[in-house]
Amino acid sequence: MVDEKVVLITGSSRGLGAHAALRFAENGYRVVVNHSRSKAEADALVTKIGAEVHGGSALACQADVADREQVREMFDSVYDQFGRCDVLINMAGTNRDGPFASMEDADWHRVLDTILTGTFLCCQEYVARYQGECGRIVNIGAVSALKGRKNGINYCTARAGVLSFSRCLALELSPRVQVNTVTPGYIATDEVLTRHALHIKENLERAVGTVPEGRLGTPEDVFKALYFLVNDSSYITGQNIMVDGGLVMR
């Protein structure tokens, strides 16, 4: 058990975030499930945690992480409910892919606002309230932030910004709060399978062929990295932990 510590996971009503929320609850954390529009899914996850996890406690919070006032209200709700927030995991993100030459301003700004500004706002509101001596922030990166990809300049730029942001924040907050990044590779979530059309055998084989470990990752692979950083490590900060099966080495 972890003394009923509280973890807030942005963008956690589905996919990697939802898996992480459930697994943190199973390991004794009280969990805040953030969503921007997926109320039904967030509420269902909170209900599942309460029903399936012995002593599980969770709270669903709607907030667009790109909006300062909504983020502030979310943290106020967390403190009203639990009186504390020990861990912040910034998973919220969005894709609006398109060619650089014709990308609309709105698509550029929305992706950067959600991923990069959202991480900034959530971290700032977390730090403003945190009173302990062993806080943990984990931000989510992307392989494409390191390698780039066509038609995703907004997304790749935003995630690359998160990597630099995390290192800078780690320097400012040490030793009271440790800040790291976890960067997943090909993880078998509905979003990844759909975006890369991996339900098609040829596409799946091509993707797996680029991964030295010879398989797609699982949400549990990502959770284990997150859990290690927030629960087991005590001398790691400012690092980017790759959970990519060696993909970047290729």
Disulfide bonds with the S-S distance in Angstrom:
none
